[in-house]
């Protein structure tokens, strides 16, 4: 059986789920930002994703690429600070990578995510270890590509289900660690329901579970880092010990993508 292709409805559902997740964690994102930034990351991102959902409802773009380009353009207009241009660029570059086709494959999604990360790197001149959203986005893109590539090599099990041992992600939708950290938050594992198995073997949901876990781990890994970019970099050593809010919100958004894929 071929892998299930993804339509504009799938990507619209992702943005709706991301908006719900951001709304639920708005105060926590703002708390994290208060320690090393302007204390507005949660409110700004909540406003931006709320407007993105509204724009999708009003314009109803017909292709996956058009969905993401519209979301990116809306975030650039509606989200203040650096997050608007960075997230806007990520979504716009991902949408452009998908082109104008009405359906895309899991491999297309992986390539689009990689294109979005590349856009953020270029705009922010950031690399992993700088204590930015790149610390969550980059490992997630790599994990998704590796999971899909590994599934192609190995193929599905005898029953067509994804292999066991997929990394778990938090049940509450927050990109949190299983144990408390200085800026981490407790989370419980969930089962990773299989996506449509096909040429990609493990299924999209299983691959995205790996990506979401990589993003969660990447966000948590920013806690001991000194910030090298943005307002947080002005704090120097005082930025150590705080989880980066941008990496945290990026992990939330990728967790939302896995959530949608799991029920798709």
N, C-alpha and C positions, 0 to 999 in steps of 0.2 A: 504494500500500500504506500502511495506517495505521501510525502509530508504535506500537511494541511497548509494551504496558502493563506496569507494574512491580508485582510482587506482594510479599507478605511474604518470600518466599524471596530475592528480590533484596536487600531491606534487611537480612535476616539475614546474607547473604553479605558485604555491605558491613561489618557490624560484625565479622564473623570476620576479614576482611582487615585492617581497622583494628587489631584486637587483635594480629595477626601483625606488622604494621608497627610498632606501638608497642613490642612486645616486642623486635623487632630493633634499635630505636633507643633503647631504654630508657636505656642508659648515656650516650648522647650527649645526650639530653634532660636528664638529671640533671647532666651536665657544664655545659651551658648555664645551668641553673638555679643551679648552684653559684656562678656569677660574679655573679648579681644577685638571687638568691632564696634559698630554703631548701634547695637541693640535693636535692629529693625529687620533682620533677615527673615524671621518668621512672618511678620506682618506684610512685608513686601512680597514675599513669595506666595503667600496666601492670596493676596490681591491679584497677583499676576496669573495664577492658575485659575482663579475664579473667572477672570476675564477671558482666559483662553477657552474655558468650557463654554462660556457664553458665545464667543466668536464662532466656535465650531457648530453650536446649535443654530446660529443665525445664517451661516454661510454654507454649511454642510458640504465640505470639500469631498470630491468623488474618489480621490486616490490616496493611498498612504502617504506618499510624498507631500501632497498638498496639505494634508492634515498637519504634518510636522512643520512645514514651512509657515503655515498660518499660526501655529502655536508659538514658534520662535519669534515671529514678527510681533505678536501680541505681547510676549514677555519683554521684548526690548522696549516697547512703548510703555508698559504698565509697571514694570518692576524697577525700583530705584537702585541706586548704588551700582556696584560692579556686577552684581548677580544678574541683572536684567540683560546686559549685553552678552555675558558669558553663557547663561542658559539659552538666551535667544540664538546665539551663534551655534550652540550645540544642536538645538532642534532644527534650525534652518539647514545646517550642513548635512545632518542626517536625512532630512527630507529631500534635499537636492541629490544625495547619493541614491535614494530610492527611485528617482526619476518620475515619470508620468504613467507608469503601468498601474492597472487597477488592483493587482494582487502581487504580493512579494513572498519570498521564501524565508525560512529561518536564516539561511546563509546571507540573504539580502539584508535582513535585520542586523546581523552581526557586522556586516560591512558598513551599514549606516551608523551604527553605534561607534565604530572605529573612526568614521569620518567626523562625527560630532566631537569626539575626544580630540582629534587632530585640530579642529577648529578652535576649541577652547585653549589648547596648547599655544596655538599661534597668537590668538588675541591676548591671552594673559601672560605669554612668555613664561609659562609655568611647566615644571617637570615634577615627577613624583619625588616626594621628600620636601617640597616647598610648603607644605601644610595648606593645601587648597583643595577644591573639588576634584582636581586631577588625581589626587591620591585615592579617591573612590572610583572615579570614572575609568581610569586607565586599567587597573586590574580587573574591573568588571568586563570591559571590552575584551581583554585578553582571555579571561576565563570563559566567556561565551564562545569565542572563536575556537578555543582549545576543546571545549566540551563538544561542540558540533563536529570538529575535525576528528576527534577521537571516536565519536559515534560512527562516523563514516567508515573509519578503519575497522572498528570492531563489530559494528552492526548490532541490531537488537537481540535480546535473548530469545529463547525458543518460543515464548508467548508474545513476543513483540513489545514487551514492556521495557522501560528503561532499566538500566542496571541499578542494583542497590548501592547504597553508600553515597548518594547525592548529598552534598552539604546541606544542613538545615538552616532555615532563617527564622527570625523572630515571629511568633504568633501574633504579636500586637501591632505589627506593621512598622515598628520603630527599628532603625538600623542600630540595634543595641547588642552588646556582648552578653553571653550567657551568664557572666558573673559581673558584679559591680566593679566599676573602675572609677577613677577620679571624676571623669565626666561621662562615663558609660552608664548604661541603664540595663537592668535585668531583662532578659528575654528568654522565652522557652522555644525549643525546636518544634517545627511542624513537619508533617509528612509532606513529601514532594510528589503531588499527583502527576502522573505522566501526561505529557502532551501527545500530539499525534505522532506516532512513530512512523518513520519512513526512511528515506535516504539518510536522514540525520540521526537515525538509530535511537538515541536516548530520548528523543522527543524534545520539543521546544521548551516545555515547562521545566523539565529536568535540567536542561542546559542553562535556563535563566535562573534556576535555583542556585547553580554554581556561580553565576554572575552576581546575583544579589548577595550571596555570602562573601564573595570577594570584595564587593563594595562596602559591606558592613565592616569587614576586617580592615579594609583600607581606611575607612573613616576613624575607626578606633585607633589605628596606628598613628594618627596625627596627634594624639594626646602628648606623647613625649617630644614631639618635634618643635624646634623653634620656627616661627613663621618667617618666610623669606619673601613673601609677596603681600601686597595689599596693606590695609591699615594695620593689621595685626603685626606686620613686620616692624612697625615703629616701636613695638613693645620690647623687642629684643628677647632676652632670656625670660621675661615675664609672660611671654606667650606659651611657654612650656607648661604642660600640665592641663591644658584645655583642649577639648576636641573641637576641630574646625567645623564651624556651622555649615559652610558650603559643602564640605565632604559629607556631612551628616545628611543634608537635604538631598544630595545626589544619591546616597544610599537609599533614602526613602523612595525616591522616584524610581529607582531600579527595582526596589522591592515591590512597588506597585505594578511594574511590568510583569514580574513573575506571578503576582497574584492574578492578573488578568489572563495570562497564558495558562495557568493551572485550571481555570474554569472555562477556557475557550473551547 
